Amino acid sequence: MAIDAPLLANKLESSSDMQAEAQFREAPWDAKRLILKLQLTKQLIENQRKGIDTSLIVYDETDKKQIYSHNTDYKHWAASLSKLFVTQLLLEDLRAGKTTLDTVVSWDASDRRAGAGEFDSDTSATSATVRSVLFDMLNRSGNTAVRVIVNKVLGGAAAVNARYEKDYPELKVTRLQPVDENRFLLGYTTPAEVDFILKKLYVKSDLYSFAVRDALATNIFNDYGPRSQVKDPDTITVIDKQGQLNDPEGNNRHDVGTIENSKNGHVLRYVLMTTNYEQPAGKVTDKATRSLQDFGKDMLRYQGDRMPKPSEQPRTFQQGAPAPENGRVIY
């Protein structure tokens, strides 16, 4: 039976339309891709109407089909997404035997940076294995952890930037911004460059990639983006990294990663990045946050997440969640 994709996309906006949900589940993948594209377009137009600069990449990793690509060269403040690029360099060193996951690295109390990480508190340890620091950087978005990996393992911000330039010519924008000989800012990036590094991180399956996957699949930031909308965690796994920034030069809300269905093995890769210019964070920023949830709900349906029960309400952004980065942290 032929599917009227625009009509079905409209019907799916009603959480009570069981027939539409059933029809979508039985639709072929090419029809599902078209419907998802229509849904993403509608949300994108809504963001533009609200003054939210939005970048979007959605790629069907299983079928090797590009579903959406918009504003991919826009320069966003990277916030914690920069930690993915640092992770890629660390993985290279681990695979080359330059360090190990069990290597113990030490730092000074002055290296601590405020944040949600295990090593960010005033009473936290000042030594740990590379494994523990890497986990903290990705799982809790530890700010001390990224400083330790950059300065104590990778040789400093200048050395990191030199490797980006030499080994990754695809990275035209992504750079750490040195402040002095041992401090740095996370700098800017683009959705296209984030998508590039995501593909790099997932290209190999080994002990090191599993350590990264575990940290991202269980990270503590579950209050917005696709992860916050999952209804069937036994089937759907979101392996993501978020970036948040409240800053006079632009508030950022980013969520990037993969959505995986354990029953059919289907994988969707996505990059969602928003920037607006309201300080302090207020109505526009909250709308940007909610838009990531709305993008996420449509992608989760595509991936086979179960439909919400009548008694279930979509999870909303909780201000009591771990605090976002405020201002541009000097690491």
Buried (B, 14 or more C-beta within 10 A) or exposed (E): EEBEBEEBBBBBEEBEBEEBBEBBEEBEEEBBBBBBBBBBBBBBEBBEEBEBBBBBBBBBBBEEEEBBBBBBEBBBBBBBBBBBBBBBBBBBBBEEEEBEBEEEBEBEEEBBBBBBBBBBEEEBEBEBBBBBBBBBBBBBBBBBBBBBBBBBBBBBBEBBBEBBEEEBEEBBBBBBBBEEEBBBBBBBBBBBBBBBBBEBBBEEEEEBBEBBBBBBBEBEBBBBBBBBBBBBEEBBBBBBBBBBBBBEEBBBBBBBBBBBBEEEEBBBBBBBBBBBBBBEBEEBBBBBBBBBBBBBBBBBBBBBBBBBEEEEEBBEBEEEBBEBBEEBBEB
